Amino acid sequence: MPDEIKARIREYLDERMYINLGTVCADGTPLVHTVGFVTDGDAVCFVTDKRTRKAQNIVGNKAVAFTSDKDEPEIAKIQGVQMSGTALRVEDGA
């Protein structure tokens, strides 16, 4: 991805507080979770308890996706970001 596009995505995400995180349940059912997040370079980071459904889903399948958008009453003007990737667990103190 070109650096210019990465910069625009980072700027967009810096203005947001939440993303809609998609995970996959053990039975293959997709599930979406609203989470608060921060960015760290190209990484999107969030905190969750290891007992949550999203954490358990990620243990079973590290493939994730997310969307973030602005509330917009006119459908033709909706803007947002959608990305996919691999989730990595980071322990406290890392």
N, C-alpha and C positions, 0 to 999 in steps of 0.2 A: 504494500500500500504506500503511495507517495507520502512524503513527509507533510506536504500541505494539507492533505486530507486528514492525516493523523492529528495535526494541530487543530483543525476545525472540530474534529470529534472531541478532543480533550477540552476545548473551549466550551463546546455544547454541554458536555457532561459536568464541567465545573459549575454550571448554572443550575444543576439538578440536585435534588436530595435523595431521590429514590429511583430504583430500576425495577423492572419486572423480570425476575430471574426464572428461566425455564429449566426444569430438571426432568429426569425420567424415572418413574417408579420401577420397582423390581418386576412388575407384571407388564412393563412397557407403556403404561399410561403416562402421558405427559402431564406435568403439573407446573403452575406458575406461582411464584412467591414474590410479594413486594418486599424489597429490602432497602435499607439505607446503605450507602456505599461511599467510598472515597476512591480516587484514582492514585496510582503510584507509577508514574511513567506510563507504560502501555498496559499495566495491570489494573483491573477493577477489583477492589477488595471490599469484603463485607464480613461482619462478625455474626456467628450463630452458635447456638449450643449444639454439641454433637448429638443430642437426643432429638433434634428437630427432624421433621420429615425431609426438609431440603438437604440437611447434612447426611442423613441416611441414604437418600437418593444418590448423592454425589459419591458416597463410599462405593455404591454399587455400579455407578456409571458416571465417570468424570466429565462426560460431554454435557456442556451447558450452553445456554443462549440467553440473551437479555435484550430488552427493548427499553427505551426511554423516550418520552415525548412531552410536548407542551400541550396543555389544555387549549383547544382551539375549537370554537363553535362552528366554523366553516370547514367542512370536510376537505375541500379542495386546497386548504391552506395548512393542513396538518403536516408538521415536520417532526422527525424523530431520528433515532439511531437504533440500529439493530445489529448485534454482533453475536458470534458464536465462538466457542473455544473449549479449553480444557481447564477444569477446576483443580487447584492445588491447595492442599491443607497447609496452613502455616500455624505453628504452635506459638503460644505465649512466649515472649522473650526472644523470638526469632529476629 
